[in-house]
Structures are given as structure tokens and as C-alpha cells.
Amino acid sequence: NAGVTQTPKFQVLKTGQSMTLQCAQDMNHEYMSWYRQDPGMGLRLIHYSVGAGITDQGEVPNGYNVSRSTTEDFPLRLLSAAPSQTSVYFCASSYSPGARNTEAFFGQGTRLTVV
Amino acid sequence: AQKVTQAQTEISVVEKEDVTLDCVYETRDTTYYLFWYKQPPSGELVFLIRRNSFDEQNEISGRYSWNFQKSTSSFNFTITASQVVDSAVYFCALSENYNTDKLIFGTGTRLQVFP
């Protein structure tokens, strides 16, 4: 099992550009989430999904879109990048019905810089 | 409102010292999980422990131990005989109603262990 795979690992964008951060998991988890990590602020929830076709906003959703067309994939789209979106982004997945362990598994992170 | 507070921003110890990382949480729910994650300098998030709100038993795993006290809404983490490899940022997190798709993180405590 690869776990949670995020691509790319690093990205530099110019203000106004758009891009998609990819996240895929092979653990058949129902739940997937996106967080951003900023210095001194811990991790904050951007968007989350409890299953294919179902998404909802977290604490800091502005400027980001998500969709969940399959159980495995949960891409995060930046529509028009701004310097305030410079951050490290983590994708997480958790919860398989009937599974004993319900901790969130995290990808390796994507370090995004918007100039 | 739900909240996780890690008041210690940074702790420095010398190898073999014991160190306790504090975590205080706020929630109105009676069913929740508490977690600790480790983020080493390489940046990934490593799961350490999950505690169910109905299970107040303390837990020990090698040099790590956790003290969960509902009366004080605390879930503290102690490392005994610290080692240089313990140097990392440690995050405490809360998931209400066992919803692991929405973790609420503290701001983290950076632990530096000097030889």
C-alpha cells in the first residue's frame, strides 16, 4: 500500500495562476481532507469529504475548490493563486467502515509558494 | 466552540531528560477522539496515539506515555529519557463525534533535544 500520495511535493506559482494539488489514497478510506499548515498556526482544515460526491467547507475554504468523483482521489484546486496561499498543504484520509483504526493518515505534503 | 491549546511553543532539553508536552482541549461533545502527531524535520506527520473520550486510562508505549484527564480537559504527552531523535514538532488534535475527517489541531510544540 502506498497510503496517501500527494503531488507535486514542491510548486512555485505566480499570483493569479491556477493549479491543482493531487491527492490519492489506496486504503479504501471514506473520509478525505485538505489542511494547510502555516507557521505558528498548526494545521487548519480547508475542505473535507465523507465520501464520493460529498464535500464540505472547513475553516479556511476561500480561494479553494474540491471535488470527489472517486473514493480514491480528492484534488484541491487553487482558482487564482494569491501570496496568502503560500503554505504547506497536507491531504489526509481516514475511516473505513468496520475498521478498527480510525486515525487520519497524512500525505507527505506539498510546499506551495506564490510569488 | 471546539479548540485545542498547546501553550508551550518551544521546549529545549538535554538528552535523557524527561519532558512533558501539554495539551488542553475544549469541546461540548461527549464523544470525541484526541490524537498526538509528530512532525520531524523531514515534514511528514506521524501518528502517535488516539484516545477515545470514554477511555481515560493512561497509556505507555516505550518511552512515551500519555495522561488523559477529562476533569481538566487535558491530554498531556510525556517523553522519558529524551533522545535527539525526538526533536520534532508535536501536534495535539481533536475530532468531535469521532469525525476524523475534521481534525482540530493545536498550534504545536517544537521540542529540541540537545546531546
Interface residues (C-beta under 8 A of the other chain):
Chain A: Y31 M32 S33 Y35 G40 M41 G42 L43 R44 L45 Y48 S49 V50 G58 V88 F90 A92 S94 Y95 N101 T102 E103 A104 F105 F106 Q108 G109
Chain B: V4 Q6 T9 Y33 F35 Y37 G43 E44 L45 F47 R50 F91 A93 Y98 N99 T100 D101 K102 L103 I104 F105 G106 T107 G108
